[in-house]
Amino acid sequence: MLKSYKNRLGVTYYLPDFGPPIRWFMDVSPGDPDLPVVYYFECDAENLGCRAIHLYADGRVLLAYPGGLNGDHLPEGKLPTVAEVEQGDWQAREITKVEFDALWAALSRLEGTE
């Protein structure tokens, strides 16, 4: 069943029910100034993004989660494996839940997002 959410512009979008998170990883972009420099993702059992952290070179931070202000910045569809990401110019590695949660807590000013 798909749940509906409103994005930061008030537009309704739909996401599937997420299972428990089972995978965490980071991507480092090749340097496009309009894209984040580093992405962190939390994925569910279906390999869909549950939460995402986008860090930009100018210091901006974007926290994305379903129903959140920037929830529409979650990737659509399944996320690639680390091996698939590294076939291009990107670098990626698996991280632990502890690493992801520490970054989320440190960057979050919202209560109840953990």
MILOTI-14445 format. One record per atom (N, C-alpha, C, O, CB): x, y, z; atom name; residue in one letter. Coordinates in nm, 2 decimals. Glycine has a CB too. Example, Ala and Ser with C-alpha at 12.3 -4.5 7.8 and 13.67 -1.06 7.14 Angstrom:
// residues 2
[pt [1.32,-0.57,0.78],"N","A"]
[pt [1.23,-0.45,0.78],"CA","A"]
[pt [1.32,-0.33,0.78],"C","A"]
[pt [1.42,-0.33,0.85],"O","A"]
[pt [1.13,-0.45,0.90],"CB","A"]
[pt [1.28,-0.22,0.71],"N","S"]
[pt [1.37,-0.11,0.71],"CA","S"]
[pt [1.29,0.00,0.79],"C","S"]
[pt [1.34,0.11,0.80],"O","S"]
[pt [1.41,-0.06,0.57],"CB","S"]
This chain:
// residues 114
[pt [0.08,-0.12,0.00],"N","M"]
[pt [0.00,0.00,0.00],"CA","M"]
[pt [0.09,0.12,0.00],"C","M"]
[pt [0.19,0.13,0.07],"O","M"]
[pt [-0.10,0.00,0.12],"CB","M"]
[pt [0.05,0.22,-0.08],"N","L"]
[pt [0.13,0.35,-0.09],"CA","L"]
[pt [0.07,0.45,0.01],"C","L"]
[pt [-0.05,0.47,0.01],"O","L"]
[pt [0.13,0.40,-0.23],"CB","L"]
[pt [0.16,0.52,0.08],"N","K"]
[pt [0.12,0.62,0.17],"CA","K"]
[pt [0.14,0.76,0.10],"C","K"]
[pt [0.23,0.77,0.02],"O","K"]
[pt [0.20,0.62,0.30],"CB","K"]
[pt [0.05,0.85,0.12],"N","S"]
[pt [0.06,0.98,0.06],"CA","S"]
[pt [0.13,1.08,0.15],"C","S"]
[pt [0.10,1.08,0.27],"O","S"]
[pt [-0.08,1.03,0.01],"CB","S"]
[pt [0.21,1.17,0.10],"N","Y"]
[pt [0.28,1.27,0.17],"CA","Y"]
[pt [0.27,1.40,0.09],"C","Y"]
[pt [0.25,1.40,-0.03],"O","Y"]
[pt [0.43,1.23,0.20],"CB","Y"]
[pt [0.28,1.51,0.16],"N","K"]
[pt [0.29,1.64,0.09],"CA","K"]
[pt [0.44,1.68,0.09],"C","K"]
[pt [0.51,1.67,0.20],"O","K"]
[pt [0.20,1.75,0.17],"CB","K"]
[pt [0.49,1.73,-0.02],"N","N"]
[pt [0.62,1.78,-0.03],"CA","N"]
[pt [0.63,1.92,0.02],"C","N"]
[pt [0.53,1.98,0.06],"O","N"]
[pt [0.68,1.76,-0.17],"CB","N"]
[pt [0.75,1.99,0.01],"N","R"]
[pt [0.76,2.12,0.06],"CA","R"]
[pt [0.69,2.23,-0.02],"C","R"]
[pt [0.67,2.34,0.03],"O","R"]
[pt [0.91,2.16,0.06],"CB","R"]
[pt [0.64,2.19,-0.13],"N","L"]
[pt [0.56,2.28,-0.21],"CA","L"]
[pt [0.41,2.25,-0.20],"C","L"]
[pt [0.32,2.32,-0.26],"O","L"]
[pt [0.60,2.27,-0.36],"CB","L"]
[pt [0.37,2.15,-0.11],"N","G"]
[pt [0.23,2.12,-0.09],"CA","G"]
[pt [0.18,2.02,-0.19],"C","G"]
[pt [0.05,2.00,-0.19],"O","G"]
[pt [0.15,2.25,-0.10],"CB","G"]
[pt [0.26,1.96,-0.28],"N","V"]
[pt [0.22,1.87,-0.37],"CA","V"]
[pt [0.22,1.73,-0.31],"C","V"]
[pt [0.31,1.69,-0.24],"O","V"]
[pt [0.31,1.87,-0.50],"CB","V"]
[pt [0.11,1.65,-0.34],"N","T"]
[pt [0.10,1.52,-0.28],"CA","T"]
[pt [0.19,1.42,-0.36],"C","T"]
[pt [0.19,1.42,-0.49],"O","T"]
[pt [-0.05,1.47,-0.28],"CB","T"]
[pt [0.26,1.34,-0.29],"N","Y"]
[pt [0.33,1.23,-0.36],"CA","Y"]
[pt [0.32,1.10,-0.28],"C","Y"]
[pt [0.27,1.11,-0.16],"O","Y"]
[pt [0.48,1.26,-0.37],"CB","Y"]
[pt [0.35,0.99,-0.33],"N","Y"]
[pt [0.32,0.86,-0.27],"CA","Y"]
[pt [0.45,0.78,-0.26],"C","Y"]
[pt [0.53,0.77,-0.35],"O","Y"]
[pt [0.22,0.78,-0.35],"CB","Y"]
[pt [0.46,0.71,-0.14],"N","L"]
[pt [0.57,0.62,-0.12],"CA","L"]
[pt [0.52,0.49,-0.06],"C","L"]
[pt [0.42,0.49,0.01],"O","L"]
[pt [0.68,0.68,-0.02],"CB","L"]
[pt [0.59,0.38,-0.09],"N","P"]
[pt [0.54,0.25,-0.03],"CA","P"]
[pt [0.57,0.25,0.12],"C","P"]
[pt [0.65,0.33,0.17],"O","P"]
[pt [0.61,0.13,-0.10],"CB","P"]
[pt [0.51,0.15,0.19],"N","D"]
[pt [0.54,0.13,0.33],"CA","D"]
[pt [0.68,0.08,0.33],"C","D"]
[pt [0.72,0.00,0.26],"O","D"]
[pt [0.44,0.03,0.39],"CB","D"]
[pt [0.76,0.14,0.42],"N","F"]
[pt [0.90,0.10,0.44],"CA","F"]
[pt [0.91,-0.01,0.54],"C","F"]
[pt [0.85,0.00,0.65],"O","F"]
[pt [0.98,0.23,0.48],"CB","F"]
[pt [1.00,-0.10,0.51],"N","G"]
[pt [1.03,-0.20,0.61],"CA","G"]
[pt [1.14,-0.15,0.70],"C","G"]
[pt [1.18,-0.04,0.69],"O","G"]
[pt [1.07,-0.34,0.54],"CB","G"]
[pt [1.19,-0.23,0.79],"N","P"]
[pt [1.30,-0.19,0.88],"CA","P"]
[pt [1.42,-0.16,0.80],"C","P"]
[pt [1.45,-0.23,0.70],"O","P"]
[pt [1.33,-0.29,0.99],"CB","P"]
[pt [1.50,-0.05,0.84],"N","P"]
[pt [1.62,-0.02,0.77],"CA","P"]
[pt [1.72,-0.13,0.79],"C","P"]
[pt [1.74,-0.19,0.89],"O","P"]
[pt [1.68,0.11,0.82],"CB","P"]
[pt [1.79,-0.17,0.68],"N","I"]
[pt [1.89,-0.28,0.68],"CA","I"]
[pt [2.02,-0.24,0.62],"C","I"]
[pt [2.12,-0.31,0.63],"O","I"]
[pt [1.83,-0.40,0.61],"CB","I"]
[pt [2.03,-0.12,0.56],"N","R"]
[pt [2.15,-0.09,0.49],"CA","R"]
[pt [2.17,0.06,0.50],"C","R"]
[pt [2.08,0.14,0.49],"O","R"]
[pt [2.15,-0.13,0.34],"CB","R"]
[pt [2.30,0.10,0.51],"N","W"]
[pt [2.34,0.24,0.52],"CA","W"]
[pt [2.46,0.26,0.44],"C","W"]
[pt [2.55,0.18,0.44],"O","W"]
[pt [2.36,0.29,0.67],"CB","W"]
[pt [2.47,0.36,0.35],"N","F"]
[pt [2.59,0.38,0.28],"CA","F"]
[pt [2.60,0.53,0.24],"C","F"]
[pt [2.51,0.61,0.25],"O","F"]
[pt [2.58,0.30,0.15],"CB","F"]
[pt [2.72,0.57,0.19],"N","M"]
[pt [2.75,0.70,0.15],"CA","M"]
[pt [2.80,0.70,0.01],"C","M"]
[pt [2.86,0.61,-0.04],"O","M"]
[pt [2.85,0.77,0.24],"CB","M"]
[pt [2.76,0.81,-0.07],"N","D"]
[pt [2.81,0.83,-0.20],"CA","D"]
[pt [2.89,0.97,-0.20],"C","D"]
[pt [2.85,1.06,-0.13],"O","D"]
[pt [2.70,0.84,-0.31],"CB","D"]
[pt [3.00,0.97,-0.27],"N","V"]
[pt [3.07,1.10,-0.29],"CA","V"]
[pt [3.06,1.13,-0.44],"C","V"]
[pt [3.11,1.05,-0.52],"O","V"]
[pt [3.22,1.09,-0.24],"CB","V"]
[pt [3.01,1.25,-0.47],"N","S"]
[pt [2.99,1.29,-0.61],"CA","S"]
[pt [3.12,1.34,-0.67],"C","S"]
[pt [3.21,1.38,-0.60],"O","S"]
[pt [2.88,1.40,-0.62],"CB","S"]
[pt [3.12,1.33,-0.81],"N","P"]
[pt [3.25,1.37,-0.88],"CA","P"]
[pt [3.27,1.52,-0.89],"C","P"]
[pt [3.37,1.56,-0.94],"O","P"]
[pt [3.24,1.32,-1.02],"CB","P"]
[pt [3.18,1.60,-0.83],"N","G"]
[pt [3.22,1.75,-0.82],"CA","G"]
[pt [3.12,1.84,-0.90],"C","G"]
[pt [3.16,1.96,-0.92],"O","G"]
[pt [3.35,1.77,-0.87],"CB","G"]
[pt [3.00,1.80,-0.93],"N","D"]
[pt [2.91,1.89,-1.00],"CA","D"]
[pt [2.86,1.99,-0.89],"C","D"]
[pt [2.81,1.95,-0.79],"O","D"]
[pt [2.78,1.81,-1.06],"CB","D"]
[pt [2.89,2.13,-0.91],"N","P"]
[pt [2.85,2.22,-0.81],"CA","P"]
[pt [2.71,2.23,-0.77],"C","P"]
[pt [2.67,2.29,-0.67],"O","P"]
[pt [2.90,2.36,-0.85],"CB","P"]
[pt [2.62,2.19,-0.86],"N","D"]
[pt [2.48,2.19,-0.83],"CA","D"]
[pt [2.42,2.07,-0.75],"C","D"]
[pt [2.31,2.07,-0.71],"O","D"]
[pt [2.40,2.20,-0.96],"CB","D"]
[pt [2.51,1.97,-0.74],"N","L"]
[pt [2.47,1.85,-0.66],"CA","L"]
[pt [2.54,1.84,-0.53],"C","L"]
[pt [2.65,1.91,-0.51],"O","L"]
[pt [2.50,1.73,-0.75],"CB","L"]
[pt [2.48,1.77,-0.44],"N","P"]
[pt [2.55,1.75,-0.31],"CA","P"]
[pt [2.69,1.69,-0.33],"C","P"]
[pt [2.71,1.61,-0.43],"O","P"]
[pt [2.47,1.67,-0.21],"CB","P"]
[pt [2.78,1.72,-0.24],"N","V"]
[pt [2.92,1.66,-0.25],"CA","V"]
[pt [2.91,1.52,-0.19],"C","V"]
[pt [2.98,1.43,-0.24],"O","V"]
[pt [3.02,1.75,-0.17],"CB","V"]
[pt [2.83,1.50,-0.08],"N","V"]
[pt [2.82,1.37,-0.02],"CA","V"]
[pt [2.68,1.34,0.01],"C","V"]
[pt [2.60,1.43,0.06],"O","V"]
[pt [2.91,1.37,0.12],"CB","V"]
[pt [2.64,1.22,-0.02],"N","Y"]
[pt [2.51,1.17,0.02],"CA","Y"]
[pt [2.52,1.06,0.12],"C","Y"]
[pt [2.61,0.97,0.11],"O","Y"]
[pt [2.43,1.12,-0.11],"CB","Y"]
[pt [2.43,1.05,0.21],"N","Y"]
[pt [2.42,0.94,0.30],"CA","Y"]
[pt [2.28,0.88,0.29],"C","Y"]
[pt [2.18,0.96,0.29],"O","Y"]
[pt [2.45,0.98,0.45],"CB","Y"]
[pt [2.26,0.75,0.28],"N","F"]
[pt [2.13,0.69,0.26],"CA","F"]
[pt [2.11,0.58,0.37],"C","F"]
[pt [2.20,0.51,0.40],"O","F"]
[pt [2.12,0.64,0.12],"CB","F"]
[pt [1.98,0.57,0.41],"N","E"]
[pt [1.94,0.46,0.49],"CA","E"]
[pt [1.83,0.39,0.40],"C","E"]
[pt [1.74,0.45,0.35],"O","E"]
[pt [1.88,0.51,0.63],"CB","E"]
[pt [1.85,0.26,0.38],"N","C"]
[pt [1.76,0.18,0.29],"CA","C"]
[pt [1.69,0.07,0.37],"C","C"]
[pt [1.73,0.02,0.47],"O","C"]
[pt [1.85,0.12,0.18],"CB","C"]
[pt [1.57,0.04,0.32],"N","D"]
[pt [1.49,-0.06,0.38],"CA","D"]
[pt [1.52,-0.20,0.32],"C","D"]
[pt [1.61,-0.21,0.24],"O","D"]
[pt [1.34,-0.03,0.37],"CB","D"]
[pt [1.44,-0.30,0.36],"N","A"]
[pt [1.47,-0.43,0.31],"CA","A"]
[pt [1.45,-0.44,0.15],"C","A"]
[pt [1.50,-0.54,0.09],"O","A"]
[pt [1.38,-0.53,0.38],"CB","A"]
[pt [1.37,-0.35,0.10],"N","E"]
[pt [1.35,-0.35,-0.05],"CA","E"]
[pt [1.45,-0.27,-0.12],"C","E"]
[pt [1.44,-0.25,-0.24],"O","E"]
[pt [1.21,-0.30,-0.08],"CB","E"]
[pt [1.55,-0.21,-0.05],"N","N"]
[pt [1.65,-0.12,-0.10],"CA","N"]
[pt [1.60,0.01,-0.15],"C","N"]
[pt [1.65,0.07,-0.24],"O","N"]
[pt [1.72,-0.19,-0.21],"CB","N"]
[pt [1.49,0.06,-0.08],"N","L"]
[pt [1.44,0.19,-0.11],"CA","L"]
[pt [1.49,0.28,0.00],"C","L"]
[pt [1.50,0.24,0.11],"O","L"]
[pt [1.28,0.19,-0.11],"CB","L"]
[pt [1.51,0.41,-0.04],"N","G"]
[pt [1.56,0.51,0.06],"CA","G"]
[pt [1.46,0.54,0.16],"C","G"]
[pt [1.35,0.59,0.13],"O","G"]
[pt [1.61,0.63,-0.01],"CB","G"]
[pt [1.49,0.53,0.29],"N","C"]
[pt [1.41,0.56,0.41],"CA","C"]
[pt [1.44,0.71,0.45],"C","C"]
[pt [1.35,0.79,0.47],"O","C"]
[pt [1.42,0.47,0.52],"CB","C"]
[pt [1.57,0.73,0.46],"N","R"]
[pt [1.61,0.87,0.50],"CA","R"]
[pt [1.74,0.90,0.42],"C","R"]
[pt [1.81,0.81,0.38],"O","R"]
[pt [1.65,0.88,0.66],"CB","R"]
[pt [1.76,1.03,0.40],"N","A"]
[pt [1.88,1.07,0.32],"CA","A"]
[pt [1.94,1.20,0.38],"C","A"]
[pt [1.86,1.28,0.43],"O","A"]
[pt [1.85,1.09,0.17],"CB","A"]
[pt [2.07,1.21,0.38],"N","I"]
[pt [2.14,1.33,0.42],"CA","I"]
[pt [2.22,1.38,0.29],"C","I"]
[pt [2.29,1.30,0.24],"O","I"]
[pt [2.23,1.31,0.54],"CB","I"]
[pt [2.20,1.50,0.25],"N","H"]
[pt [2.27,1.56,0.14],"CA","H"]
[pt [2.36,1.67,0.20],"C","H"]
[pt [2.31,1.77,0.26],"O","H"]
[pt [2.17,1.61,0.03],"CB","H"]
[pt [2.49,1.67,0.17],"N","L"]
[pt [2.58,1.77,0.22],"CA","L"]
[pt [2.64,1.84,0.09],"C","L"]
[pt [2.69,1.77,0.00],"O","L"]
[pt [2.70,1.71,0.30],"CB","L"]
[pt [2.62,1.97,0.09],"N","Y"]
[pt [2.67,2.05,-0.03],"CA","Y"]
[pt [2.80,2.12,0.00],"C","Y"]
[pt [2.84,2.14,0.12],"O","Y"]
[pt [2.57,2.16,-0.06],"CB","Y"]
[pt [2.88,2.15,-0.10],"N","A"]
[pt [3.01,2.21,-0.08],"CA","A"]
[pt [3.00,2.35,-0.01],"C","A"]
[pt [3.10,2.39,0.06],"O","A"]
[pt [3.08,2.23,-0.22],"CB","A"]
[pt [2.89,2.42,-0.03],"N","D"]
[pt [2.88,2.55,0.03],"CA","D"]
[pt [2.83,2.54,0.18],"C","D"]
[pt [2.80,2.65,0.24],"O","D"]
[pt [2.78,2.64,-0.05],"CB","D"]
[pt [2.82,2.42,0.23],"N","G"]
[pt [2.78,2.41,0.37],"CA","G"]
[pt [2.63,2.38,0.39],"C","G"]
[pt [2.59,2.34,0.51],"O","G"]
[pt [2.81,2.53,0.45],"CB","G"]
[pt [2.55,2.38,0.29],"N","R"]
[pt [2.41,2.35,0.31],"CA","R"]
[pt [2.39,2.20,0.34],"C","R"]
[pt [2.47,2.12,0.30],"O","R"]
[pt [2.33,2.38,0.18],"CB","R"]
[pt [2.29,2.17,0.42],"N","V"]
[pt [2.26,2.04,0.45],"CA","V"]
[pt [2.11,2.01,0.43],"C","V"]
[pt [2.03,2.10,0.46],"O","V"]
[pt [2.29,2.01,0.60],"CB","V"]
[pt [2.07,1.90,0.37],"N","L"]
[pt [1.93,1.87,0.35],"CA","L"]
[pt [1.91,1.73,0.41],"C","L"]
[pt [1.98,1.63,0.38],"O","L"]
[pt [1.90,1.86,0.19],"CB","L"]
[pt [1.81,1.72,0.49],"N","L"]
[pt [1.77,1.60,0.56],"CA","L"]
[pt [1.63,1.56,0.49],"C","L"]
[pt [1.54,1.63,0.50],"O","L"]
[pt [1.75,1.61,0.71],"CB","L"]
[pt [1.63,1.44,0.43],"N","A"]
[pt [1.51,1.40,0.36],"CA","A"]
[pt [1.45,1.27,0.43],"C","A"]
[pt [1.53,1.18,0.46],"O","A"]
[pt [1.53,1.37,0.22],"CB","A"]
[pt [1.32,1.27,0.46],"N","Y"]
[pt [1.25,1.15,0.51],"CA","Y"]
[pt [1.11,1.17,0.47],"C","Y"]
[pt [1.06,1.28,0.45],"O","Y"]
[pt [1.27,1.14,0.67],"CB","Y"]
[pt [1.03,1.05,0.46],"N","P"]
[pt [0.90,1.06,0.42],"CA","P"]
[pt [0.81,1.15,0.50],"C","P"]
[pt [0.81,1.14,0.63],"O","P"]
[pt [0.83,0.92,0.42],"CB","P"]
[pt [0.74,1.24,0.44],"N","G"]
[pt [0.65,1.34,0.51],"CA","G"]
[pt [0.73,1.46,0.56],"C","G"]
[pt [0.66,1.55,0.61],"O","G"]
[pt [0.59,1.27,0.62],"CB","G"]
[pt [0.86,1.46,0.55],"N","G"]
[pt [0.94,1.58,0.59],"CA","G"]
[pt [0.93,1.68,0.49],"C","G"]
[pt [0.89,1.66,0.37],"O","G"]
[pt [1.08,1.54,0.63],"CB","G"]
[pt [0.98,1.80,0.53],"N","L"]
[pt [0.98,1.92,0.44],"CA","L"]
[pt [1.05,1.88,0.30],"C","L"]
[pt [1.01,1.93,0.20],"O","L"]
[pt [1.05,2.03,0.50],"CB","L"]
[pt [1.16,1.81,0.31],"N","N"]
[pt [1.23,1.77,0.19],"CA","N"]
[pt [1.22,1.63,0.15],"C","N"]
[pt [1.31,1.57,0.09],"O","N"]
[pt [1.38,1.80,0.21],"CB","N"]
[pt [1.11,1.57,0.19],"N","G"]
[pt [1.08,1.42,0.16],"CA","G"]
[pt [1.09,1.39,0.01],"C","G"]
[pt [1.11,1.28,-0.03],"O","G"]
[pt [0.95,1.38,0.22],"CB","G"]
[pt [1.06,1.49,-0.07],"N","D"]
[pt [1.06,1.46,-0.22],"CA","D"]
[pt [1.20,1.45,-0.27],"C","D"]
[pt [1.22,1.43,-0.39],"O","D"]
[pt [0.98,1.57,-0.29],"CB","D"]
[pt [1.30,1.47,-0.19],"N","H"]
[pt [1.44,1.46,-0.23],"CA","H"]
[pt [1.49,1.31,-0.20],"C","H"]
[pt [1.61,1.28,-0.23],"O","H"]
[pt [1.53,1.56,-0.16],"CB","H"]
[pt [1.40,1.23,-0.15],"N","L"]
[pt [1.44,1.08,-0.14],"CA","L"]
[pt [1.45,1.03,-0.28],"C","L"]
[pt [1.37,1.07,-0.37],"O","L"]
[pt [1.34,1.00,-0.05],"CB","L"]
[pt [1.54,0.94,-0.30],"N","P"]
[pt [1.55,0.88,-0.44],"CA","P"]
[pt [1.43,0.80,-0.47],"C","P"]
[pt [1.37,0.73,-0.39],"O","P"]
[pt [1.68,0.80,-0.45],"CB","P"]
[pt [1.39,0.80,-0.60],"N","E"]
[pt [1.28,0.72,-0.65],"CA","E"]
[pt [1.34,0.59,-0.69],"C","E"]
[pt [1.44,0.58,-0.76],"O","E"]
[pt [1.21,0.79,-0.76],"CB","E"]
[pt [1.27,0.48,-0.65],"N","G"]
[pt [1.31,0.35,-0.69],"CA","G"]
[pt [1.43,0.30,-0.60],"C","G"]
[pt [1.47,0.36,-0.50],"O","G"]
[pt [1.35,0.34,-0.83],"CB","G"]
[pt [1.48,0.18,-0.64],"N","K"]
[pt [1.58,0.11,-0.56],"CA","K"]
[pt [1.71,0.18,-0.58],"C","K"]
[pt [1.75,0.23,-0.69],"O","K"]
[pt [1.59,-0.03,-0.60],"CB","K"]
[pt [1.79,0.18,-0.47],"N","L"]
[pt [1.92,0.24,-0.47],"CA","L"]
[pt [2.02,0.14,-0.52],"C","L"]
[pt [2.01,0.02,-0.50],"O","L"]
[pt [1.96,0.29,-0.33],"CB","L"]
[pt [2.13,0.19,-0.59],"N","P"]
[pt [2.23,0.09,-0.64],"CA","P"]
[pt [2.31,0.04,-0.53],"C","P"]
[pt [2.32,0.09,-0.42],"O","P"]
[pt [2.32,0.16,-0.75],"CB","P"]
[pt [2.38,-0.07,-0.56],"N","T"]
[pt [2.48,-0.13,-0.47],"CA","T"]
[pt [2.61,-0.05,-0.48],"C","T"]
[pt [2.62,0.03,-0.57],"O","T"]
[pt [2.51,-0.28,-0.50],"CB","T"]
[pt [2.69,-0.06,-0.38],"N","V"]
[pt [2.82,0.01,-0.38],"CA","V"]
[pt [2.90,-0.03,-0.51],"C","V"]
[pt [2.96,0.06,-0.57],"O","V"]
[pt [2.90,-0.03,-0.25],"CB","V"]
[pt [2.90,-0.15,-0.55],"N","A"]
[pt [2.97,-0.20,-0.67],"CA","A"]
[pt [2.91,-0.13,-0.79],"C","A"]
[pt [2.99,-0.09,-0.88],"O","A"]
[pt [2.96,-0.35,-0.68],"CB","A"]
[pt [2.78,-0.11,-0.80],"N","E"]
[pt [2.72,-0.04,-0.91],"CA","E"]
[pt [2.76,0.10,-0.91],"C","E"]
[pt [2.78,0.16,-1.02],"O","E"]
[pt [2.57,-0.06,-0.91],"CB","E"]
[pt [2.76,0.17,-0.80],"N","V"]
[pt [2.79,0.31,-0.79],"CA","V"]
[pt [2.94,0.33,-0.84],"C","V"]
[pt [2.96,0.43,-0.91],"O","V"]
[pt [2.77,0.36,-0.65],"CB","V"]
[pt [3.03,0.25,-0.80],"N","E"]
[pt [3.17,0.27,-0.82],"CA","E"]
[pt [3.21,0.24,-0.97],"C","E"]
[pt [3.32,0.26,-1.00],"O","E"]
[pt [3.25,0.19,-0.73],"CB","E"]
[pt [3.12,0.19,-1.05],"N","Q"]
[pt [3.15,0.17,-1.19],"CA","Q"]
[pt [3.16,0.30,-1.26],"C","Q"]
[pt [3.22,0.31,-1.37],"O","Q"]
[pt [3.04,0.08,-1.26],"CB","Q"]
[pt [3.10,0.41,-1.21],"N","G"]
[pt [3.11,0.54,-1.27],"CA","G"]
[pt [3.22,0.63,-1.20],"C","G"]
[pt [3.32,0.57,-1.15],"O","G"]
[pt [2.98,0.62,-1.26],"CB","G"]
[pt [3.20,0.76,-1.20],"N","D"]
[pt [3.30,0.85,-1.13],"CA","D"]
[pt [3.27,0.86,-0.98],"C","D"]
[pt [3.35,0.93,-0.91],"O","D"]
[pt [3.29,0.98,-1.20],"CB","D"]
[pt [3.17,0.80,-0.93],"N","W"]
[pt [3.13,0.82,-0.79],"CA","W"]
[pt [3.21,0.72,-0.71],"C","W"]
[pt [3.26,0.62,-0.75],"O","W"]
[pt [2.98,0.80,-0.77],"CB","W"]
[pt [3.22,0.76,-0.58],"N","Q"]
[pt [3.28,0.67,-0.48],"CA","Q"]
[pt [3.17,0.64,-0.38],"C","Q"]
[pt [3.09,0.72,-0.34],"O","Q"]
[pt [3.41,0.73,-0.41],"CB","Q"]
[pt [3.17,0.51,-0.33],"N","A"]
[pt [3.07,0.48,-0.23],"CA","A"]
[pt [3.13,0.38,-0.13],"C","A"]
[pt [3.22,0.30,-0.16],"O","A"]
[pt [2.94,0.42,-0.30],"CB","A"]
[pt [3.06,0.37,-0.01],"N","R"]
[pt [3.10,0.27,0.08],"CA","R"]
[pt [2.98,0.25,0.18],"C","R"]
[pt [2.90,0.34,0.20],"O","R"]
[pt [3.23,0.31,0.16],"CB","R"]
[pt [2.97,0.12,0.23],"N","E"]
[pt [2.87,0.09,0.33],"CA","E"]
[pt [2.92,0.16,0.46],"C","E"]
[pt [3.03,0.16,0.49],"O","E"]
[pt [2.86,-0.06,0.34],"CB","E"]
[pt [2.82,0.21,0.53],"N","I"]
[pt [2.85,0.26,0.67],"CA","I"]
[pt [2.75,0.19,0.77],"C","I"]
[pt [2.67,0.11,0.72],"O","I"]
[pt [2.82,0.41,0.67],"CB","I"]
[pt [2.78,0.21,0.89],"N","T"]
[pt [2.69,0.14,1.00],"CA","T"]
[pt [2.57,0.23,1.03],"C","T"]
[pt [2.57,0.35,1.00],"O","T"]
[pt [2.78,0.11,1.12],"CB","T"]
[pt [2.48,0.17,1.10],"N","K"]
[pt [2.36,0.24,1.15],"CA","K"]
[pt [2.41,0.34,1.25],"C","K"]
[pt [2.35,0.45,1.25],"O","K"]
[pt [2.26,0.14,1.21],"CB","K"]
[pt [2.50,0.31,1.33],"N","V"]
[pt [2.55,0.40,1.43],"CA","V"]
[pt [2.61,0.53,1.36],"C","V"]
[pt [2.59,0.64,1.41],"O","V"]
[pt [2.66,0.34,1.52],"CB","V"]
[pt [2.69,0.51,1.25],"N","E"]
[pt [2.74,0.63,1.18],"CA","E"]
[pt [2.63,0.71,1.12],"C","E"]
[pt [2.64,0.84,1.14],"O","E"]
[pt [2.84,0.58,1.07],"CB","E"]
[pt [2.53,0.65,1.06],"N","F"]
[pt [2.42,0.73,1.00],"CA","F"]
[pt [2.35,0.80,1.11],"C","F"]
[pt [2.32,0.92,1.09],"O","F"]
[pt [2.33,0.63,0.92],"CB","F"]
[pt [2.31,0.73,1.21],"N","D"]
[pt [2.23,0.79,1.32],"CA","D"]
[pt [2.31,0.91,1.39],"C","D"]
[pt [2.25,1.01,1.43],"O","D"]
[pt [2.19,0.69,1.43],"CB","D"]
[pt [2.44,0.89,1.40],"N","A"]
[pt [2.52,1.00,1.46],"CA","A"]
[pt [2.52,1.13,1.38],"C","A"]
[pt [2.50,1.24,1.43],"O","A"]
[pt [2.66,0.96,1.49],"CB","A"]
[pt [2.53,1.11,1.24],"N","L"]
[pt [2.52,1.22,1.15],"CA","L"]
[pt [2.38,1.28,1.15],"C","L"]
[pt [2.37,1.41,1.16],"O","L"]
[pt [2.56,1.18,1.01],"CB","L"]
[pt [2.28,1.20,1.15],"N","W"]
[pt [2.14,1.25,1.15],"CA","W"]
[pt [2.12,1.33,1.27],"C","W"]
[pt [2.06,1.44,1.26],"O","W"]
[pt [2.04,1.13,1.14],"CB","W"]
[pt [2.16,1.28,1.39],"N","A"]
[pt [2.13,1.35,1.52],"CA","A"]
[pt [2.21,1.48,1.52],"C","A"]
[pt [2.16,1.58,1.57],"O","A"]
[pt [2.18,1.26,1.63],"CB","A"]
[pt [2.34,1.48,1.47],"N","A"]
[pt [2.42,1.60,1.48],"CA","A"]
[pt [2.37,1.71,1.38],"C","A"]
[pt [2.38,1.83,1.41],"O","A"]
[pt [2.56,1.56,1.44],"CB","A"]
[pt [2.31,1.67,1.27],"N","L"]
[pt [2.26,1.77,1.17],"CA","L"]
[pt [2.12,1.80,1.18],"C","L"]
[pt [2.07,1.90,1.13],"O","L"]
[pt [2.28,1.71,1.03],"CB","L"]
[pt [2.04,1.73,1.26],"N","S"]
[pt [1.90,1.75,1.27],"CA","S"]
[pt [1.87,1.85,1.38],"C","S"]
[pt [1.92,1.84,1.49],"O","S"]
[pt [1.83,1.62,1.30],"CB","S"]
[pt [1.78,1.94,1.35],"N","R"]
[pt [1.73,2.03,1.45],"CA","R"]
[pt [1.58,2.00,1.48],"C","R"]
[pt [1.51,2.07,1.56],"O","R"]
[pt [1.74,2.18,1.40],"CB","R"]
[pt [1.53,1.89,1.43],"N","L"]
[pt [1.40,1.85,1.44],"CA","L"]
[pt [1.39,1.74,1.55],"C","L"]
[pt [1.47,1.66,1.56],"O","L"]
[pt [1.34,1.79,1.31],"CB","L"]
[pt [1.28,1.75,1.63],"N","E"]
[pt [1.26,1.65,1.73],"CA","E"]
[pt [1.18,1.53,1.67],"C","E"]
[pt [1.10,1.55,1.58],"O","E"]
[pt [1.19,1.70,1.85],"CB","E"]
[pt [1.21,1.41,1.72],"N","G"]
[pt [1.13,1.30,1.68],"CA","G"]
[pt [1.17,1.24,1.54],"C","G"]
[pt [1.09,1.17,1.49],"O","G"]
[pt [0.99,1.33,1.68],"CB","G"]
[pt [1.28,1.28,1.48],"N","T"]
[pt [1.32,1.23,1.35],"CA","T"]
[pt [1.41,1.11,1.36],"C","T"]
[pt [1.44,1.05,1.25],"O","T"]
[pt [1.39,1.33,1.27],"CB","T"]
[pt [1.45,1.07,1.47],"N","E"]
[pt [1.54,0.95,1.48],"CA","E"]
[pt [1.46,0.82,1.49],"C","E"]
[pt [1.52,0.72,1.50],"O","E"]
[pt [1.63,0.97,1.61],"CB","E"]
